[in-house]
Amino acid sequence: MDESPRNLRTMLAEAKDHSELMIDLAYAALFFNDRDMAQEVDELEAGMLDRVHDMREICILAARNVREAEQMSSVLLVVSAIERMSVAATDVSRIVTHNLGIPPALLHDLAHAQEVSHRVRVREDSSISHKSLEDLELPTELSMRVVAIKRNKSWIIDPDGIEIIMPDDILILRGSPDGIAGLREMSGAPAFDAPPSSDDAALTDLDRAVDVLVEMKDISEVAVGLAYSAILFSDRSLAAEVAHLEDRIDEMREHLEVWILRAATETIDPSSLRGLLRLGGAAEEIGDAAQQLVWLIERDEELHPILQISLGESDEVVVRMPVASGSEIENKTLGETKLEIETGFFLLAIRRSSRYLYRPKGNVTVLAGDELIATGPGEGREHLAEICGYTYFQDDETGEIEIVLTESIEEN
């Protein structure tokens, strides 16, 4: 983390980004069984605890009257939720450092999750060597974003766009599994062979536990994205959806424990299942943190303006984009639109009439009047607006954002 914090707004944005980075690194460490990455998560947690302490101190000192104290309480609640997510990430990383054990079936399923963490080493003669991240545009080209770079024995966490990729750099990325093949080709790495699935067609209790666990992971991460969206847009319907997801995670945790206990009777050494229990607890904790974030919206609590400002300044932004009639993606399935590859944005949900379709699959058709709720790099917003039938404007002085229906669509 950066040494001296600049202000509360910046600290909040950085804390959010770093908590998400910790989760990415923790799952990557688990997938590749990389103790160095796992230990890096522990070090990030130590820095996060310092940052959390500083933010709480600033909040207390800044409240000069009752109204300001009430507003600052909303900031403190968000700070606490971010802290919970970072602790959950550390729990995941300690599966590696404490050798708790992970069944191979889980690694196979993690390789096919909605979003994956991946690691690749850059070769000297690759097409990305000696180029800046900004020039490569990996989020829009491959729907993969670099969350960390390991160079020699040091780490570059949350690299800026001006960072130059060097030969032998190890990149830690997050994004769609569809981008892995292209990423490895660009970096000069050999093709990636995902962990094999079991040849046994019979569905065992362990298989059921692994399936539940991967779904818990996906849902908990979607819940966090929707929770930040609910705060950014002060949206009660989004908050209600997060609460629904959190209830589902709680139910799934109960099923998970049953399947793991049953699997233990089939396993010679049940201690190898401890990692599954730890992962289930971490996913539930992340879901609980998301629920904590939206408590503010559910209770109609007054939010401090700094929350929405800081979320807008995060490396990953949350957008709500309506779909215009006659737009490029109207009446196409999500698989056909290749939304993540084209824009770098990960679709959290589609709002259709008064309902939400969260984690929509590739066969879902996009309709005029839908509203896409997505998270991704700020530089992808203009293209996302364009394919949805709008032109994106941002005032350089005020920072206010406006989308206007594209003229060609208006004329039609």
C-alpha positions in Angstrom: 0.0 0.0 0.0 1.0 3.6 -0.4 2.7 5.1 2.6 1.0 8.3 3.7 -2.8 8.5 3.0 -3.9 11.7 1.2 -7.5 12.1 2.3 -10.5 10.1 3.4 -12.0 10.0 -0.1 -8.8 8.6 -1.6 -8.3 6.2 1.3 -11.8 4.8 0.9 -11.3 4.2 -2.9 -7.9 2.5 -2.3 -9.3 0.4 0.6 -12.1 -0.9 -1.6 -9.7 -1.7 -4.5 -7.2 -3.4 -2.1 -9.8 -5.5 -0.4 -10.9 -6.8 -3.9 -7.3 -7.3 -4.9 -6.7 -9.4 -1.7 -9.6 -11.7 -2.7 -8.2 -12.0 -6.2 -4.7 -12.8 -4.9 -6.1 -15.3 -2.4 -8.0 -17.3 -5.0 -5.0 -17.2 -7.4 -2.7 -18.4 -4.6 -5.2 -21.2 -3.9 -5.5 -22.2 -7.6 -1.8 -22.3 -8.2 -0.8 -23.4 -4.7 1.5 -20.3 -4.5 2.8 -19.6 -1.0 4.4 -16.3 -2.1 1.0 -15.0 -3.2 -0.7 -16.3 -0.1 1.9 -14.5 2.1 1.4 -11.3 0.1 -2.2 -11.4 1.1 -1.2 -11.6 4.7 1.1 -8.5 4.2 -1.7 -6.6 2.5 -4.0 -7.4 5.4 -1.5 -5.8 7.8 -1.5 -2.6 5.7 -5.2 -2.7 5.4 -5.6 -2.8 9.2 -3.4 0.3 9.4 -5.5 2.0 6.8 -8.8 1.1 8.5 -7.5 2.5 11.8 -6.5 5.7 10.1 -9.9 6.1 8.4 -11.8 5.5 11.7 -9.7 8.1 13.4 -10.4 10.6 10.6 -14.1 9.9 10.8 -14.2 10.5 14.5 -12.2 13.7 14.3 -14.3 15.1 11.4 -17.6 14.9 13.2 -18.3 18.3 14.8 -22.0 18.0 15.5 -24.8 15.4 15.7 -25.7 15.5 12.0 -22.0 15.1 10.9 -21.7 12.2 13.4 -24.7 10.5 11.9 -23.3 10.9 8.4 -19.8 9.7 9.5 -21.4 6.6 11.0 -22.3 5.5 7.5 -18.7 5.8 6.5 -17.6 3.8 9.5 -20.0 1.0 8.5 -18.6 0.8 5.0 -15.0 0.8 6.4 -16.0 -2.1 8.7 -17.5 -4.1 5.7 -14.3 -3.6 3.7 -12.3 -4.8 6.7 -14.4 -8.0 6.9 -13.8 -8.7 3.2 -10.0 -8.4 3.7 -10.1 -10.7 6.6 -12.1 -13.3 4.5 -9.4 -13.0 1.8 -6.7 -13.8 4.4 -8.7 -16.9 5.5 -8.6 -18.1 1.9 -4.9 -17.5 1.6 -4.2 -19.5 4.8 -5.5 -22.6 3.2 -2.3 -22.5 1.3 0.1 -21.3 4.0 -1.4 -23.7 6.6 -1.6 -26.7 4.1 -5.3 -27.3 4.8 -5.8 -29.2 1.6 -8.0 -28.7 -1.4 -9.6 -31.6 -3.5 -8.5 -31.5 -7.2 -12.2 -31.3 -8.2 -12.4 -27.9 -6.7 -9.5 -26.6 -8.7 -11.2 -27.9 -11.9 -14.4 -26.1 -11.0 -12.6 -22.9 -10.0 -11.1 -22.8 -13.5 -14.6 -22.5 -15.0 -16.0 -20.0 -12.6 -17.7 -16.9 -14.0 -14.6 -14.8 -13.1 -11.2 -16.4 -12.6 -7.8 -15.4 -11.2 -4.9 -16.4 -13.5 -1.1 -16.2 -13.4 1.2 -15.9 -16.4 4.9 -15.2 -16.9 5.9 -12.8 -19.7 8.4 -14.0 -22.3 11.1 -11.8 -23.8 9.8 -12.2 -27.4 6.1 -11.8 -26.5 3.8 -9.2 -28.0 3.2 -7.6 -24.6 6.8 -7.3 -23.4 8.1 -3.7 -23.1 4.6 -2.2 -23.5 2.5 -0.3 -21.0 -0.8 -1.7 -19.6 -2.5 1.4 -21.0 -1.4 0.5 -24.6 -2.3 -3.2 -24.2 -5.9 -2.5 -23.2 -6.2 -6.0 -21.8 -9.6 -5.3 -20.1 -11.2 -4.4 -23.4 -9.2 -6.8 -25.6 -9.4 -10.0 -23.4 -11.7 -9.1 -20.5 -8.7 -9.7 -18.2 -7.3 -7.0 -15.9 -3.9 -7.0 -14.2 -4.3 -6.8 -10.5 -0.7 -7.3 -9.5 2.8 -7.9 -11.0 5.6 -9.9 -9.4 8.9 -8.5 -10.6 12.0 -10.4 -9.3 11.2 -10.8 -5.6 9.0 -7.7 -5.2 5.3 -7.1 -5.9 3.6 -4.2 -7.8 0.2 -4.1 -6.4 -2.7 -2.5 -8.4 -0.4 -1.2 -11.2 -1.2 2.0 -13.1 -1.8 2.2 -16.8 1.7 3.7 -17.3 3.4 0.5 -15.9 5.6 -1.1 -18.5 5.5 -4.9 -18.7 8.9 -6.4 -18.6 10.3 -9.8 -19.6 10.0 -12.4 -16.8 7.2 -10.4 -15.0 4.6 -12.6 -13.5 1.2 -11.1 -14.1 -1.8 -11.8 -11.8 -5.0 -11.2 -13.7 -8.7 -11.3 -13.0 -11.5 -11.7 -15.6 -13.3 -14.0 -17.9 -11.9 -17.5 -18.4 -12.5 -17.0 -22.1 -9.6 -14.6 -22.2 -7.0 -17.0 -20.8 -6.0 -18.5 -24.2 -5.5 -15.2 -25.8 -3.6 -13.9 -22.8 -1.2 -16.8 -22.8 -0.6 -16.4 -26.5 0.2 -12.7 -26.2 2.6 -13.3 -23.3 4.4 -16.1 -25.1 3.3 -18.7 -22.5 2.4 -22.3 -23.4 -1.3 -23.2 -23.6 -3.0 -23.6 -20.3 -4.3 -27.0 -19.3 -7.1 -26.6 -16.7 -7.1 -29.2 -13.9 -8.9 -32.3 -15.2 -12.3 -33.3 -14.1 -13.0 -36.6 -12.5 -13.6 -39.5 -14.9 -16.1 -41.0 -12.5 -19.6 -40.1 -13.8 -21.2 -40.8 -10.5 -22.0 -37.6 -8.5 -20.4 -38.0 -5.1 -21.0 -36.0 -1.9 -17.7 -34.3 -2.5 -18.8 -33.3 -6.0 -21.9 -31.8 -4.5 -19.9 -29.9 -1.9 -17.5 -28.5 -4.6 -20.4 -27.4 -6.8 -22.1 -25.6 -3.9 -18.8 -23.9 -2.9 -18.0 -22.5 -6.4 -21.6 -21.1 -6.6 -21.2 -19.6 -3.1 -18.0 -17.9 -4.3 -19.6 -16.5 -7.5 -22.7 -15.3 -5.6 -20.8 -13.6 -2.8 -18.7 -11.7 -5.3 -21.8 -10.6 -7.3 -23.4 -9.6 -4.0 -20.4 -7.3 -3.2 -20.7 -5.7 -6.7 -24.4 -5.1 -6.3 -23.9 -3.7 -2.8 -21.5 -1.1 -4.0 -23.9 -0.3 -6.8 -26.8 0.1 -4.3 -24.7 2.7 -2.4 -23.5 4.5 -5.5 -27.1 4.9 -6.8 -29.0 4.9 -3.5 -31.1 2.0 -4.9 -33.4 0.1 -2.5 -34.3 -2.5 -5.0 -30.6 -3.4 -5.5 -30.2 -3.5 -1.7 -33.1 -5.9 -1.5 -31.4 -8.1 -4.1 -28.2 -8.2 -2.1 -30.2 -9.3 1.0 -31.8 -12.1 -1.1 -28.4 -13.2 -2.2 -27.0 -13.2 1.3 -29.9 -15.4 2.4 -29.1 -17.8 -0.4 -25.4 -18.0 0.7 -26.5 -18.8 4.3 -28.7 -21.6 3.0 -25.9 -22.9 0.8 -23.4 -22.9 3.7 -25.7 -25.3 5.6 -25.9 -27.6 2.6 -22.2 -27.4 2.1 -21.5 -28.5 5.6 -23.8 -31.5 5.2 -22.1 -32.6 2.0 -18.6 -32.2 3.5 -19.5 -34.2 6.5 -20.9 -36.9 4.3 -17.8 -36.8 2.1 -15.6 -37.2 5.2 -17.0 -40.8 5.6 -15.9 -41.6 2.1 -12.4 -40.2 2.5 -9.5 -42.0 4.1 -8.0 -38.8 5.5 -10.9 -36.3 6.1 -8.4 -33.7 7.2 -8.0 -32.9 3.4 -11.5 -31.4 3.5 -10.6 -28.7 6.0 -9.9 -26.3 3.2 -13.5 -26.6 1.9 -14.9 -25.6 5.3 -12.5 -22.6 5.4 -13.6 -21.6 1.9 -17.3 -21.9 2.8 -16.8 -19.6 5.8 -14.9 -17.1 3.7 -17.6 -16.9 1.1 -20.3 -16.5 3.7 -18.3 -13.7 5.4 -18.0 -11.8 2.1 -21.7 -12.2 1.6 -22.3 -10.9 5.1 -20.1 -7.9 4.4 -22.2 -7.1 1.3 -25.3 -7.3 3.4 -23.7 -4.9 5.9 -23.0 -2.4 3.1 -26.7 -2.3 2.0 -28.0 -2.0 5.5 -27.6 1.8 5.1 -29.9 1.8 2.1 -32.5 -0.5 3.6 -32.8 1.7 6.6 -32.9 4.9 4.6 -29.9 6.2 6.5 -28.4 9.4 5.3 -25.2 8.6 3.4 -22.1 10.8 3.7 -21.5 12.3 0.2 -17.9 11.0 0.3 -19.1 7.4 -0.1 -20.5 7.9 -3.5 -17.6 10.2 -4.6 -15.0 7.6 -3.5 -16.8 4.7 -5.2 -16.8 6.7 -8.4 -13.0 7.2 -8.1 -12.3 3.5 -7.6 -10.1 1.7 -10.2 -13.2 -0.4 -11.0 -16.3 1.7 -11.6 -19.9 0.6 -11.4 -22.3 1.7 -14.1 -26.0 1.5 -14.9 -26.5 1.5 -18.6 -29.9 1.4 -20.3 -30.3 -0.4 -23.6 -31.9 1.7 -26.4 -34.2 0.3 -29.0 -32.2 -0.1 -32.2 -28.9 -0.4 -30.4 -26.1 -2.8 -31.4 -26.8 -5.3 -28.7 -30.6 -5.3 -28.7 -32.1 -8.7 -29.3 -28.7 -10.4 -29.1 -27.7 -13.0 -26.5 -25.0 -12.1 -24.0 -22.8 -14.7 -25.6 -23.2 -13.0 -29.0 -22.5 -9.5 -27.6 -19.2 -10.7 -26.0 -19.7 -7.8 -23.6 -16.7 -8.6 -21.4 -14.3 -9.0 -24.3 -15.6 -5.9 -26.0 -15.8 -3.5 -23.1 -13.9 -5.1 -20.2 -17.1 -4.8 -18.0 -18.4 -7.7 -16.0 -22.1 -7.9 -15.9 -23.5 -8.1 -12.4 -27.2 -8.0 -13.2 -29.8 -6.9 -15.7 -32.8 -4.9 -14.5 -35.8 -5.8 -16.6 -39.0 -4.0 -15.6 -38.9 -4.2 -11.8 -37.0 -7.5 -11.6 -33.3 -8.3 -11.5 -31.6 -11.1 -13.4 -28.3 -11.5 -11.5 -25.3 -13.4 -13.0 -27.1 -13.7 -16.4 -25.9 -16.6 -18.5 -24.7 -16.3 -22.1 -28.0 -17.5 -23.5 -30.0 -14.5 -22.0 -31.2 -12.1 -24.7 -30.7 -8.4 -24.2 -33.9 -6.4 -24.8 -34.6 -2.7 -25.4 -35.5 -1.1 -22.0 -33.1 -3.4 -20.1 -30.7 -1.7 -17.7 -27.2 -3.3 -17.4 -25.5 -3.1 -14.1 -21.8 -3.8 -14.6 -18.4 -3.2 -13.1 -15.2 -2.7 -15.0 -12.4 -0.2 -16.0 -13.4 3.4 -16.4 -11.9 3.6 -19.9 -14.5 1.0 -21.1 -17.5 3.2 -20.2 -17.7 5.0 -23.6 -17.7 1.8 -25.6 -20.3 0.3 -23.3 -22.5 3.3 -23.8 -21.9 3.2 -27.6 -23.1 -0.4 -28.0 -26.1 0.3 -25.8 -27.1 3.1 -28.1 -25.9 6.1 -26.1 -23.1 8.7 -26.2 -21.1 9.1 -23.0 -20.1 12.5 -21.7 -18.2 13.5 -18.5 -17.7 17.1 -17.5 -14.0 17.7 -17.0 -14.6 20.4 -14.3 -17.5 18.9 -12.3 -16.9 15.2 -13.0 -20.7 14.8 -13.7 -21.6 12.1 -16.1 -24.3 12.2 -18.7 -25.4 9.7 -21.4 -27.4 10.9 -24.4 -29.3 8.8 -26.9 -27.1 8.5 -30.1 -28.5 10.6 -32.9 -28.6 7.8 -35.5 -30.8 5.8 -33.2 -33.1 8.8 -32.5 -33.6 9.4 -36.2 -34.6 5.7 -36.7 
